[in-house]
């Protein structure tokens, strides 16, 4: 049997606008599984301001560095938690 190679260039916006709600949810799940976005970032409201978005990005990066925190860093974070929770 002959083999054919095809290439289709689809714009991301066109692709997403053609997806149903269920397909968008599947796409988000796939992006999370592949490590392109974090589960917590997928749940953020899309009406965040610029500074709020930066804050959440920083917190996400900090979360990934848990095992690299010193006892002093951990203590500082614990003090912040106690102050605001």
ZIVEN-V837653 format. One record per backbone hydrogen bond with DSSP energy under -0.5 kcal/mol. NH is the residue of the N-H (numbers start at 1). CO is the residue of the C=O. If there is no record, write none. Layout:
# ZIVEN-V837653
((NH,CO) (NH,CO))
This chain:
# ZIVEN-V837653
((10,8) (15,11) (16,12) (17,13) (18,14) (18,15) (19,15) (19,16) (24,20) (25,21) (26,22) (27,23) (28,24) (29,25) (30,26) (31,27) (32,28) (33,29) (34,30) (35,32) (36,31) (37,31) (42,38) (43,39) (43,40) (44,41) (48,45) (53,49) (54,50) (55,51) (56,52) (57,53) (58,54) (59,55) (60,56) (61,57) (62,58) (63,59) (64,60) (65,61) (65,62) (66,63) (68,65) (69,65) (69,66) (74,70) (75,71) (76,72) (77,73) (78,74) (79,75) (80,76) (81,77) (82,78) (83,79) (84,80) (85,81))
